[in-house]
Amino acid sequence: MNTGLPAVLACGAWLKNAACLLEQGEPHWSPVHGDLGDPAACAALDRSLDALRAGARTGIAAVAHDLHPDFYSTQRAHALAAHLGVPAIGVQHHHAHIAAVMAEHGIAGPVIGLALDGVGLGSDGGAWGGELLWVAPQGWRRLGSLWPLRLAGGDIAAREPWRMAAAALHALGRNDEIESRFAPVVGAQAARVVGRMLEGGLNSPATSSTGRWFDAAAGALGLSVRQSHEAEAAIALEQAATRWRGGEVSTDGLFALGADGRLDLRPALAALLDRRFPAVEQAAAAFHAALADGLAQWALSAARAHGCDTVCLGGGCFMNALLSARVARVLQQGGLRVLRPQAASCGDAGLALGQAWAVAQQLHAGHCTTPDHTGPHHIEEMRACA
C-alpha cells in the first residue's frame, strides 16, 4: 500500500457493519458490528470509531461513508467529521467493493471490477447490485449492469423470491402467466396483485441486483418461496447446483451482452421457467454457469476495450464458490489476472477498507477539495475514462 496516503476513517455501510482506519497505508479494523438496524450494533460502531480515532498516530484527514443518507453509519460519519473539522466524503457502494480489493492487493493501475451483491445505492439514486466498473485511484466509471428486474412491493420482494420470479416473467413479456403460475403457491389474490403491480409499474422499482437474479432463479425452480434469513434462496440454488453430477452444462443462448452495456440473463430465466432442464439440479447448475460465463465475457470485453489486464471481484455474491471459481477460471483462461479479497470479507464487512482507500487516493491527488464541511461531498463517477 501507498504509505504516503492521508489517514482516513471509514464508517462502513449498513449490513455486517465494520469500521476501518487507513493510516500510513495500513488498515486498522474494528470488530464486525452486525446490521445497523440493531441499536446495539449502532452503539458498537460508536465505540469502535472512538477507539480507532484515539489510536490514530496522525491526524485524520477525512471520514468516509456510503452514499445512502439514511444509514446510521452515514449520519455518524457526518457528525464525526464536523466534530473533527474535516470533510465527510461519500463513496458509492460498489466502487468501494472494488476499491477494497485494490487496497488489499496494492493495485495502482486501472482495473475492471465486477461488483455483485444484494443492493447498494447507485450514483444515479437507483438500486444497484450487478455492476461492471472501471476503477483507478483517480476515479471510477460504471461500464454496465445486469438487466434490471422490478421489485414488486419494494423491499418485500427481497424476502419473497417468488416475486422475483414473477418479475422475471414480466421482464420476458409474459406478465399474463404470473397469476396461473404462482396462485397455487401463494394464493390467487397475492399473485394477481403482484402481476398488476408489475404491469402498471406500481411500487415496483427496478434493480440491477445480482442477489435478486439468484432469488428469481430459486423462485422459478420452486426452491424458495419466502426467505426466513438473508441469502437463503441463493444458498439453496447453489446447493442444488453443487449436487449436479451430470457433466458440463452448455450456456449457449442463455445470456446476451447488449450494446447498452447490460448483461441480459433473461434467456437463462426463460429456460428455468419453461423447465428445459429435466432436473432441478441441472437447471440450477445451468443458471450458475450462464451467469459466470456471461460475467466473464462481459469483463473480458471491457478489459480489452480499456487496456486493463486485471479484474477485481467484489461483493457478497462472490461468497458463492461455484460462481467465483468459474468466473475466475474463464477470466484467467482469457489471459487476465483475477484478484479477490483474501484478508477481509468480499461482502459488506470488508467495505470500509474500500471507502477509506478511495477517499485517501482522491485526497492524495487533490481531487476531493471541500471548501466547508457542512454540505454533502462524495467521489463523483467519472463520465469518461482518463
C-alpha positions as a Markdown table, in Angstrom:
| # | Residue | x | y | z |
|---|---|---|---|---|
| 1 | Met | 0.0 | 0.0 | 0.0 |
| 2 | Asn | 1.0 | 3.6 | -0.5 |
| 3 | Thr | 2.3 | 4.8 | 2.8 |
| 4 | Gly | 2.1 | 8.4 | 1.7 |
| 5 | Leu | -1.7 | 8.4 | 1.7 |
| 6 | Pro | -3.5 | 10.6 | 4.3 |
| 7 | Ala | -5.3 | 8.9 | 7.1 |
| 8 | Val | -9.0 | 8.3 | 6.5 |
| 9 | Leu | -11.5 | 6.8 | 8.9 |
| 10 | Ala | -14.3 | 4.9 | 7.2 |
| 11 | Cys | -17.7 | 4.0 | 8.7 |
| 12 | Gly | -18.8 | 1.2 | 6.5 |
| 13 | Ala | -22.4 | 0.7 | 5.3 |
| 14 | Trp | -25.5 | -0.9 | 6.9 |
| 15 | Leu | -25.3 | -4.7 | 6.7 |
| 16 | Lys | -22.5 | -6.5 | 8.6 |
| 17 | Asn | -21.1 | -3.1 | 9.5 |
| 18 | Ala | -17.4 | -2.7 | 10.4 |
| 19 | Ala | -15.3 | 0.5 | 10.5 |
| 20 | Cys | -11.7 | 0.9 | 9.3 |
| 21 | Leu | -8.9 | 3.4 | 9.8 |
| 22 | Leu | -6.5 | 3.5 | 6.9 |
| 23 | Glu | -3.3 | 5.1 | 8.2 |
| 24 | Gln | 0.1 | 5.2 | 6.6 |
| 25 | Gly | -1.3 | 2.8 | 4.0 |
| 26 | Glu | -2.2 | 0.2 | 6.6 |
| 27 | Pro | -5.8 | -0.8 | 7.6 |
| 28 | His | -6.9 | -1.0 | 11.3 |
| 29 | Trp | -10.2 | -2.7 | 11.6 |
| 30 | Ser | -12.9 | -2.6 | 14.2 |
| 31 | Pro | -14.8 | -5.8 | 15.0 |
| 32 | Val | -17.8 | -6.6 | 12.8 |
| 33 | His | -20.8 | -4.9 | 14.5 |
| 34 | Gly | -23.6 | -6.6 | 12.6 |
| 35 | Asp | -26.5 | -4.9 | 10.8 |
| 36 | Leu | -27.2 | -1.3 | 11.9 |
| 37 | Gly | -30.9 | -1.9 | 12.3 |
| 38 | Asp | -30.0 | -3.1 | 15.7 |
| 39 | Pro | -29.4 | -0.3 | 18.3 |
| 40 | Ala | -26.7 | -2.4 | 19.9 |
| 41 | Ala | -24.8 | -2.5 | 16.6 |
| 42 | Cys | -25.0 | 1.3 | 16.3 |
| 43 | Ala | -23.6 | 1.7 | 19.8 |
| 44 | Ala | -20.8 | -0.7 | 19.0 |
| 45 | Leu | -20.0 | 1.3 | 15.9 |
| 46 | Asp | -19.8 | 4.5 | 18.0 |
| 47 | Arg | -17.4 | 2.8 | 20.4 |
| 48 | Ser | -15.2 | 1.5 | 17.6 |
| 49 | Leu | -15.0 | 4.9 | 15.9 |
| 50 | Asp | -13.9 | 6.4 | 19.2 |
| 51 | Ala | -11.3 | 3.7 | 19.7 |
| 52 | Leu | -9.9 | 3.9 | 16.1 |
| 53 | Arg | -9.7 | 7.7 | 16.4 |
| 54 | Ala | -8.0 | 7.5 | 19.7 |
| 55 | Gly | -5.4 | 5.1 | 18.3 |
| 56 | Ala | -4.6 | 7.1 | 15.3 |
| 57 | Arg | -1.0 | 8.2 | 15.2 |
| 58 | Thr | -1.6 | 11.0 | 12.7 |
| 59 | Gly | -4.3 | 13.5 | 12.1 |
| 60 | Ile | -7.4 | 12.1 | 10.3 |
| 61 | Ala | -7.9 | 13.9 | 7.0 |
| 62 | Ala | -11.5 | 12.8 | 6.2 |
| 63 | Val | -14.3 | 10.5 | 7.3 |
| 64 | Ala | -15.6 | 8.2 | 4.5 |
| 65 | His | -19.1 | 6.7 | 4.3 |
| 66 | Asp | -21.7 | 5.1 | 2.0 |
| 67 | Leu | -23.8 | 7.3 | -0.3 |
| 68 | His | -27.0 | 6.3 | 1.4 |
| 69 | Pro | -28.1 | 9.3 | 3.5 |
| 70 | Asp | -30.3 | 7.2 | 5.9 |
| 71 | Phe | -27.7 | 4.8 | 7.1 |
| 72 | Tyr | -26.7 | 5.3 | 10.7 |
| 73 | Ser | -23.1 | 4.9 | 9.5 |
| 74 | Thr | -23.5 | 7.9 | 7.1 |
| 75 | Gln | -25.1 | 10.1 | 9.8 |
| 76 | Arg | -22.4 | 9.2 | 12.3 |
| 77 | Ala | -19.7 | 10.0 | 9.7 |
| 78 | His | -21.1 | 13.5 | 9.2 |
| 79 | Ala | -21.3 | 14.1 | 12.9 |
| 80 | Leu | -17.8 | 12.9 | 13.5 |
| 81 | Ala | -16.4 | 14.8 | 10.5 |
| 82 | Ala | -18.0 | 18.0 | 11.8 |
| 83 | His | -16.5 | 17.4 | 15.3 |
| 84 | Leu | -13.0 | 16.9 | 13.8 |
| 85 | Gly | -13.3 | 19.7 | 11.3 |
| 86 | Val | -12.6 | 17.5 | 8.3 |
| 87 | Pro | -14.8 | 16.6 | 5.3 |
| 88 | Ala | -17.2 | 13.6 | 5.3 |
| 89 | Ile | -16.9 | 12.1 | 1.9 |
| 90 | Gly | -19.3 | 9.5 | 0.4 |
| 91 | Val | -18.1 | 6.6 | -1.7 |
| 92 | Gln | -20.5 | 4.7 | -4.0 |
| 93 | His | -21.1 | 1.2 | -2.6 |
| 94 | His | -19.9 | -0.9 | -5.5 |
| 95 | His | -16.9 | 1.4 | -6.1 |
| 96 | Ala | -16.0 | 0.7 | -2.5 |
| 97 | His | -16.2 | -3.1 | -3.0 |
| 98 | Ile | -13.7 | -3.0 | -5.9 |
| 99 | Ala | -11.5 | -0.4 | -4.1 |
| 100 | Ala | -11.2 | -2.8 | -1.2 |
| 101 | Val | -9.7 | -5.4 | -3.4 |
| 102 | Met | -7.3 | -2.9 | -4.9 |
| 103 | Ala | -6.3 | -1.7 | -1.5 |
| 104 | Glu | -5.6 | -5.2 | -0.2 |
| 105 | His | -3.5 | -6.1 | -3.2 |
| 106 | Gly | -1.8 | -2.8 | -3.6 |
| 107 | Ile | -3.0 | -2.2 | -7.1 |
| 108 | Ala | -2.2 | 1.3 | -8.5 |
| 109 | Gly | -3.3 | 0.9 | -12.2 |
| 110 | Pro | -6.8 | 0.8 | -13.6 |
| 111 | Val | -8.8 | -2.4 | -13.2 |
| 112 | Ile | -12.1 | -3.8 | -14.4 |
| 113 | Gly | -14.3 | -4.6 | -11.4 |
| 114 | Leu | -17.2 | -7.0 | -11.1 |
| 115 | Ala | -19.2 | -5.9 | -8.1 |
| 116 | Leu | -22.1 | -8.3 | -7.3 |
| 117 | Asp | -24.3 | -8.1 | -4.2 |
| 118 | Gly | -27.8 | -7.7 | -2.9 |
| 119 | Val | -28.1 | -3.9 | -3.2 |
| 120 | Gly | -26.3 | -0.6 | -2.8 |
| 121 | Leu | -27.3 | 2.9 | -3.6 |
| 122 | Gly | -26.1 | 3.9 | -7.1 |
| 123 | Ser | -24.7 | 7.3 | -8.0 |
| 124 | Asp | -28.0 | 7.8 | -10.0 |
| 125 | Gly | -30.1 | 7.1 | -7.0 |
| 126 | Gly | -31.1 | 3.6 | -8.2 |
| 127 | Ala | -30.7 | 0.2 | -6.6 |
| 128 | Trp | -27.5 | -1.3 | -8.0 |
| 129 | Gly | -26.1 | -4.7 | -7.4 |
| 130 | Gly | -24.7 | -6.2 | -10.6 |
| 131 | Glu | -22.1 | -3.8 | -11.8 |
| 132 | Leu | -19.3 | -3.7 | -14.3 |
| 133 | Leu | -16.9 | -0.9 | -13.3 |
| 134 | Trp | -13.6 | 0.7 | -14.4 |
| 135 | Val | -11.8 | 1.8 | -11.3 |
| 136 | Ala | -8.5 | 3.6 | -10.9 |
| 137 | Pro | -7.0 | 5.6 | -8.0 |
| 138 | Gln | -8.1 | 8.8 | -9.7 |
| 139 | Gly | -11.7 | 7.8 | -10.2 |
| 140 | Trp | -14.2 | 5.3 | -11.5 |
| 141 | Arg | -16.8 | 4.7 | -14.1 |
| 142 | Arg | -19.8 | 2.4 | -14.4 |
| 143 | Leu | -19.5 | 0.5 | -17.7 |
| 144 | Gly | -22.6 | -1.7 | -17.4 |
| 145 | Ser | -25.1 | -3.5 | -15.2 |
| 146 | Leu | -27.2 | -6.6 | -15.1 |
| 147 | Trp | -30.5 | -6.4 | -16.9 |
| 148 | Pro | -32.9 | -4.8 | -14.3 |
| 149 | Leu | -35.7 | -6.6 | -12.6 |
| 150 | Arg | -38.6 | -5.0 | -10.8 |
| 151 | Leu | -39.1 | -5.3 | -7.0 |
| 152 | Ala | -42.8 | -5.8 | -6.8 |
| 153 | Gly | -43.8 | -4.3 | -3.4 |
| 154 | Gly | -40.4 | -2.8 | -2.9 |
| 155 | Asp | -38.2 | -4.3 | -0.2 |
| 156 | Ile | -40.6 | -7.2 | 0.5 |
| 157 | Ala | -39.5 | -8.6 | -2.9 |
| 158 | Ala | -36.1 | -9.3 | -1.5 |
| 159 | Arg | -37.7 | -11.6 | 1.1 |
| 160 | Glu | -40.0 | -13.4 | -1.3 |
| 161 | Pro | -38.2 | -15.0 | -4.2 |
| 162 | Trp | -41.5 | -15.9 | -5.9 |
| 163 | Arg | -42.0 | -12.2 | -6.5 |
| 164 | Met | -38.6 | -12.0 | -8.3 |
| 165 | Ala | -39.6 | -15.0 | -10.4 |
| 166 | Ala | -42.7 | -13.1 | -11.3 |
| 167 | Ala | -40.6 | -10.1 | -12.1 |
| 168 | Ala | -38.6 | -12.3 | -14.5 |
| 169 | Leu | -41.8 | -13.3 | -16.3 |
| 170 | His | -42.7 | -9.6 | -16.5 |
| 171 | Ala | -39.2 | -8.8 | -18.0 |
| 172 | Leu | -39.8 | -11.6 | -20.6 |
| 173 | Gly | -43.1 | -10.0 | -21.6 |
| 174 | Arg | -45.1 | -12.9 | -20.0 |
| 175 | Asn | -47.0 | -11.0 | -17.4 |
| 176 | Asp | -50.1 | -12.9 | -18.2 |
| 177 | Glu | -48.6 | -16.1 | -16.8 |
| 178 | Ile | -47.9 | -14.7 | -13.3 |
| 179 | Glu | -51.3 | -15.5 | -11.7 |
| 180 | Ser | -51.7 | -19.0 | -13.1 |
| 181 | Arg | -48.1 | -20.0 | -12.2 |
| 182 | Phe | -47.9 | -18.6 | -8.7 |
| 183 | Ala | -51.5 | -18.8 | -7.5 |
| 184 | Pro | -51.1 | -22.4 | -6.3 |
| 185 | Val | -48.0 | -21.4 | -4.3 |
| 186 | Val | -49.0 | -18.0 | -2.7 |
| 187 | Gly | -52.7 | -17.7 | -3.4 |
| 188 | Ala | -54.6 | -16.2 | -6.3 |
| 189 | Gln | -55.0 | -12.8 | -4.8 |
| 190 | Ala | -51.3 | -12.3 | -4.0 |
| 191 | Ala | -50.3 | -13.5 | -7.4 |
| 192 | Arg | -52.9 | -11.3 | -9.1 |
| 193 | Val | -51.8 | -8.2 | -7.1 |
| 194 | Val | -48.1 | -8.7 | -7.9 |
| 195 | Gly | -48.9 | -9.2 | -11.6 |
| 196 | Arg | -50.9 | -5.9 | -11.6 |
| 197 | Met | -48.1 | -4.1 | -9.8 |
| 198 | Leu | -45.5 | -5.2 | -12.3 |
| 199 | Glu | -47.7 | -4.5 | -15.3 |
| 200 | Gly | -48.5 | -1.0 | -14.0 |
| 201 | Gly | -45.1 | -0.2 | -12.6 |
| 202 | Leu | -46.7 | 0.5 | -9.2 |
| 203 | Asn | -44.4 | 0.3 | -6.2 |
| 204 | Ser | -42.0 | -1.7 | -8.3 |
| 205 | Pro | -38.6 | 0.0 | -8.5 |
| 206 | Ala | -36.0 | -1.5 | -10.8 |
| 207 | Thr | -32.8 | -3.1 | -9.6 |
| 208 | Ser | -29.7 | -4.5 | -11.2 |
| 209 | Ser | -29.1 | -6.6 | -8.1 |
| 210 | Thr | -27.3 | -10.0 | -8.7 |
| 211 | Gly | -28.9 | -11.2 | -5.5 |
| 212 | Arg | -32.3 | -10.7 | -6.9 |
| 213 | Trp | -31.4 | -12.6 | -10.0 |
| 214 | Phe | -30.4 | -15.5 | -7.8 |
| 215 | Asp | -33.8 | -15.1 | -6.0 |
| 216 | Ala | -35.6 | -15.2 | -9.3 |
| 217 | Ala | -33.9 | -18.4 | -10.3 |
| 218 | Ala | -34.6 | -20.0 | -7.0 |
| 219 | Gly | -38.2 | -18.9 | -7.2 |
| 220 | Ala | -38.6 | -20.1 | -10.8 |
| 221 | Leu | -37.4 | -23.6 | -9.7 |
| 222 | Gly | -39.5 | -23.7 | -6.6 |
| 223 | Leu | -36.5 | -23.9 | -4.3 |
| 224 | Ser | -37.6 | -20.9 | -2.3 |
| 225 | Val | -40.9 | -19.0 | -1.9 |
| 226 | Arg | -40.2 | -16.9 | 1.1 |
| 227 | Gln | -36.9 | -16.4 | 2.9 |
| 228 | Ser | -36.5 | -16.6 | 6.6 |
| 229 | His | -32.9 | -15.3 | 6.5 |
| 230 | Glu | -30.6 | -13.4 | 4.2 |
| 231 | Ala | -29.4 | -15.3 | 1.1 |
| 232 | Glu | -31.5 | -18.4 | 1.9 |
| 233 | Ala | -32.7 | -18.7 | -1.7 |
| 234 | Ala | -29.2 | -18.1 | -3.2 |
| 235 | Ile | -27.7 | -20.7 | -0.9 |
| 236 | Ala | -30.5 | -23.2 | -1.8 |
| 237 | Leu | -29.8 | -22.6 | -5.5 |
| 238 | Glu | -26.0 | -23.1 | -5.0 |
| 239 | Gln | -26.6 | -26.3 | -3.1 |
| 240 | Ala | -28.8 | -27.7 | -5.8 |
| 241 | Ala | -26.2 | -26.8 | -8.4 |
| 242 | Thr | -23.5 | -28.4 | -6.4 |
| 243 | Arg | -25.5 | -31.7 | -6.4 |
| 244 | Trp | -25.5 | -31.8 | -10.2 |
| 245 | Arg | -23.2 | -34.6 | -11.3 |
| 246 | Gly | -24.3 | -35.0 | -14.9 |
| 247 | Gly | -21.3 | -33.2 | -16.5 |
| 248 | Glu | -20.8 | -29.8 | -18.1 |
| 249 | Val | -23.9 | -27.7 | -18.9 |
| 250 | Ser | -23.8 | -25.7 | -22.1 |
| 251 | Thr | -24.5 | -22.0 | -21.7 |
| 252 | Asp | -25.1 | -21.3 | -25.4 |
| 253 | Gly | -28.1 | -19.0 | -25.8 |
| 254 | Leu | -28.6 | -18.5 | -22.1 |
| 255 | Phe | -27.2 | -14.9 | -21.9 |
| 256 | Ala | -26.6 | -11.9 | -24.1 |
| 257 | Leu | -24.3 | -8.9 | -23.9 |
| 258 | Gly | -26.1 | -5.8 | -25.1 |
| 259 | Ala | -24.7 | -2.8 | -26.9 |
| 260 | Asp | -26.0 | -0.7 | -24.0 |
| 261 | Gly | -23.6 | -2.4 | -21.6 |
| 262 | Arg | -26.1 | -4.7 | -20.0 |
| 263 | Leu | -25.7 | -8.4 | -19.3 |
| 264 | Asp | -29.0 | -10.0 | -20.1 |
| 265 | Leu | -29.8 | -13.2 | -18.2 |
| 266 | Arg | -33.5 | -13.3 | -19.3 |
| 267 | Pro | -32.8 | -16.3 | -21.6 |
| 268 | Ala | -31.5 | -18.3 | -18.6 |
| 269 | Leu | -34.6 | -17.5 | -16.6 |
| 270 | Ala | -36.8 | -18.4 | -19.5 |
| 271 | Ala | -35.1 | -21.8 | -19.7 |
| 272 | Leu | -35.7 | -22.4 | -16.0 |
| 273 | Leu | -39.3 | -21.2 | -16.1 |
| 274 | Asp | -40.0 | -23.4 | -19.1 |
| 275 | Arg | -38.4 | -26.5 | -17.4 |
| 276 | Arg | -36.0 | -27.0 | -20.3 |
| 277 | Phe | -33.7 | -29.0 | -18.0 |
| 278 | Pro | -35.1 | -32.3 | -16.7 |
| 279 | Ala | -33.7 | -32.0 | -13.2 |
| 280 | Val | -33.8 | -29.0 | -10.8 |
| 281 | Glu | -30.1 | -29.6 | -10.0 |
| 282 | Gln | -29.2 | -29.4 | -13.7 |
| 283 | Ala | -31.2 | -26.2 | -14.1 |
| 284 | Ala | -29.5 | -24.6 | -11.0 |
| 285 | Ala | -26.1 | -25.6 | -12.5 |
| 286 | Ala | -27.1 | -24.1 | -15.8 |
| 287 | Phe | -28.0 | -20.8 | -14.2 |
| 288 | His | -24.7 | -20.6 | -12.3 |
| 289 | Ala | -22.8 | -21.4 | -15.5 |
| 290 | Ala | -24.7 | -18.9 | -17.6 |
| 291 | Leu | -24.2 | -16.1 | -15.0 |
| 292 | Ala | -20.5 | -16.9 | -14.6 |
| 293 | Asp | -19.8 | -17.2 | -18.4 |
| 294 | Gly | -21.7 | -14.0 | -19.0 |
| 295 | Leu | -19.9 | -12.1 | -16.3 |
| 296 | Ala | -16.5 | -13.3 | -17.6 |
| 297 | Gln | -17.2 | -12.5 | -21.2 |
| 298 | Trp | -18.5 | -9.1 | -20.1 |
| 299 | Ala | -15.4 | -8.3 | -18.1 |
| 300 | Leu | -13.0 | -9.7 | -20.8 |
| 301 | Ser | -14.6 | -7.4 | -23.4 |
| 302 | Ala | -14.3 | -4.4 | -21.1 |
| 303 | Ala | -10.7 | -5.2 | -20.2 |
| 304 | Arg | -9.7 | -5.3 | -23.9 |
| 305 | Ala | -11.6 | -2.1 | -24.6 |
| 306 | His | -10.0 | -0.2 | -21.8 |
| 307 | Gly | -6.5 | -1.7 | -21.9 |
| 308 | Cys | -6.7 | -3.4 | -18.5 |
| 309 | Asp | -5.0 | -6.7 | -17.5 |
| 310 | Thr | -6.6 | -7.1 | -14.1 |
| 311 | Val | -10.2 | -7.9 | -13.0 |
| 312 | Cys | -11.2 | -7.5 | -9.3 |
| 313 | Leu | -14.1 | -9.4 | -7.9 |
| 314 | Gly | -16.0 | -7.8 | -5.0 |
| 315 | Gly | -19.4 | -8.0 | -3.3 |
| 316 | Gly | -21.2 | -10.6 | -1.2 |
| 317 | Cys | -22.3 | -12.7 | -4.2 |
| 318 | Phe | -18.8 | -13.9 | -4.7 |
| 319 | Met | -19.1 | -15.9 | -1.5 |
| 320 | Asn | -20.8 | -18.3 | -3.9 |
| 321 | Ala | -17.9 | -20.8 | -4.5 |
| 322 | Leu | -19.3 | -22.1 | -7.8 |
| 323 | Leu | -19.8 | -18.6 | -9.2 |
| 324 | Ser | -16.4 | -17.2 | -8.1 |
| 325 | Ala | -14.4 | -20.2 | -9.2 |
| 326 | Arg | -15.9 | -20.4 | -12.7 |
| 327 | Val | -15.7 | -16.6 | -13.3 |
| 328 | Ala | -12.0 | -16.6 | -12.2 |
| 329 | Arg | -11.2 | -19.7 | -14.4 |
| 330 | Val | -12.7 | -18.2 | -17.6 |
| 331 | Leu | -11.0 | -14.8 | -17.0 |
| 332 | Gln | -7.7 | -16.5 | -16.4 |
| 333 | Gln | -8.1 | -18.6 | -19.5 |
| 334 | Gly | -8.5 | -15.3 | -21.3 |
| 335 | Gly | -5.2 | -14.1 | -20.0 |
| 336 | Leu | -6.3 | -11.8 | -17.3 |
| 337 | Arg | -5.2 | -11.5 | -13.7 |
| 338 | Val | -8.0 | -12.1 | -11.2 |
| 339 | Leu | -8.0 | -10.6 | -7.7 |
| 340 | Arg | -10.4 | -11.3 | -4.8 |
| 341 | Pro | -10.4 | -10.3 | -1.2 |
| 342 | Gln | -8.2 | -12.5 | 1.0 |
| 343 | Ala | -7.7 | -10.8 | 4.3 |
| 344 | Ala | -11.2 | -9.3 | 4.6 |
| 345 | Ser | -14.7 | -10.3 | 3.5 |
| 346 | Cys | -15.8 | -9.8 | -0.1 |
| 347 | Gly | -19.1 | -8.6 | 1.4 |
| 348 | Asp | -20.1 | -5.5 | 3.3 |
| 349 | Ala | -18.0 | -6.4 | 6.3 |
| 350 | Gly | -14.9 | -5.5 | 4.2 |
| 351 | Leu | -16.4 | -2.5 | 2.5 |
| 352 | Ala | -14.9 | 0.2 | 4.8 |
| 353 | Leu | -11.4 | -0.5 | 3.5 |
| 354 | Gly | -12.5 | 0.4 | 0.0 |
| 355 | Gln | -14.2 | 3.5 | 1.3 |
| 356 | Ala | -11.1 | 4.7 | 3.1 |
| 357 | Trp | -8.7 | 3.8 | 0.2 |
| 358 | Ala | -10.9 | 5.6 | -2.4 |
| 359 | Val | -11.1 | 8.8 | -0.3 |
| 360 | Ala | -7.4 | 8.6 | 0.6 |
| 361 | Gln | -6.4 | 8.3 | -3.1 |
| 362 | Gln | -8.6 | 11.2 | -4.0 |
| 363 | Leu | -7.3 | 13.4 | -1.3 |
| 364 | His | -3.7 | 12.4 | -2.2 |
| 365 | Ala | -4.4 | 13.5 | -5.8 |
| 366 | Gly | -6.1 | 16.7 | -4.6 |
| 367 | His | -9.5 | 15.7 | -6.2 |
| 368 | Cys | -11.6 | 15.9 | -3.0 |
| 369 | Thr | -11.3 | 19.5 | -2.2 |
| 370 | Thr | -14.1 | 20.8 | 0.0 |
| 371 | Pro | -14.5 | 24.5 | 1.0 |
| 372 | Asp | -16.6 | 23.7 | 4.0 |
| 373 | His | -17.8 | 20.7 | 6.0 |
| 374 | Thr | -21.5 | 21.4 | 6.1 |
| 375 | Gly | -22.7 | 20.0 | 2.8 |
| 376 | Pro | -22.5 | 16.5 | 1.3 |
| 377 | His | -19.4 | 15.5 | -0.6 |
| 378 | His | -18.7 | 12.3 | -2.5 |
| 379 | Ile | -16.4 | 11.0 | -5.1 |
| 380 | Glu | -18.1 | 11.6 | -8.4 |
| 381 | Glu | -18.5 | 8.9 | -11.0 |
| 382 | Met | -16.3 | 9.7 | -14.0 |
| 383 | Arg | -18.2 | 10.1 | -17.2 |
| 384 | Ala | -15.2 | 9.2 | -19.4 |
| 385 | Cys | -12.1 | 7.1 | -18.8 |
| 386 | Ala | -9.0 | 9.2 | -18.3 |
